[in-house]
């Protein structure tokens, strides 16, 4: 398969012969950052149609049209794992959105807990980081980014069939690897069901918040070892373990996507 | 146990009644950043003596002396896991040093591979990030930072008893969770032996580099799933899985160290 370095996520339907227009940001990126011209070939993808080869038919200031040629990858189901997290300061929350994208999160949900210091998030900026990381890491979908809500509001409307792993720094909690491996042994298809990981703020959960969470039937409190991790580190650690044990850790990157290896 | 918010790593021996002096950076931090005065109590720790309560006896511009009072935590063995990585650009390498600290790496070793773009590292800056993260995450030791060397030089002097997990984006590799869980079943004490994780550069390993690594008796190639991870993400994911499955993921943070939870 022809190696395509640039991949862009587009919402439009992708099918042989179709013409697709990019938004202003996408057009600017191809024209002014990558300095591509008519005839250049890039990858276009979304979760419905998979990945297709697109050829630039025309581009100018703020616009770009591409003709869709052959399909490179078929759409494929991905794990459905949410990351619920208390907002943290700017460079770390950007990092978190990027890493959630790379680690295959289907959605990130910022929540305000009692000890959350950061009071606002920039949803568009987080979505841009999530989209860019999906484009770079060969995903076929992009992490959705929700508006921030209070933790109790989120719990009020929580879907009962979505299990929630709560990273608990104090109180009873079993080790993450042991817990997820046991679940896998009992339910080999557990990773095909909906899951979520919840990470508290830098100041930790309030004791009563954590106690209330523990009482919910869909919650499993887990521990991440003896070190008190920063919120961003805890999120990446928990998502990595979830993907490795219950998620798609057994799959390999698609052929033709890994870096050029000819010396 | 009295909660101590500030912890500093010191090389000096720590024992009841001893007087310890800080370096200029530590003194500046206590005096000008935290604005502490004589009589304030902080934690002092190192891997030989554990953690002790220290009381500021005197401090001025560039100096601080503390008297050591009671021991807060006994020294304890920690997993011996190295992170070997190809240098990446500045903000990501700083991040990597911080995360390696939090994830309990005993040592980080920058290596130049064929496709490593970054040609120099600032070892002191990485060591400062590693030290700060150890101080924040309740470790009793600090990640050591080696000078950068060529990958083949490192392999020439590699200690035969240290097993090396190579994160391989292409070619044969088994899933990390499955592989480490199998090792744990066969050798329940495998996590008490020396290990290392190797992450390639952003451009990936050259095919012959990876082939040469595969032939080494102490190497286990592993895969991290279908997404092509950035080098920093791959390092954090692999270290998180290693600690969760083979390392100290079954332990809990020491009492009195987790955030205040009184409402």
Interface residues (C-beta under 8 A of the other chain):
Chain A: X95 X99 X102 X103 X104 X114 X115 X136 X137 X138 X139 X169 X170 X173 X175 X176 X177 X178 X181 X203 X204 X205 X206 X207 X208 X210 X223 X224 X225 X226 X227 X228 X229 X230 X233 X236 X237 X238 X240 X241 X243 X244 X245 X247 X248 X249 X250 X251 X252 X253 X254 X257 X258 X259 X260 X261 X262 X263
Chain B: X95 X99 X102 X103 X104 X114 X115 X136 X137 X138 X139 X169 X170 X173 X175 X176 X177 X178 X181 X203 X204 X205 X206 X207 X208 X210 X223 X224 X225 X226 X227 X228 X229 X230 X233 X236 X237 X238 X240 X241 X243 X244 X245 X247 X248 X249 X250 X251 X252 X253 X254 X257 X258 X259 X260 X261 X262 X263
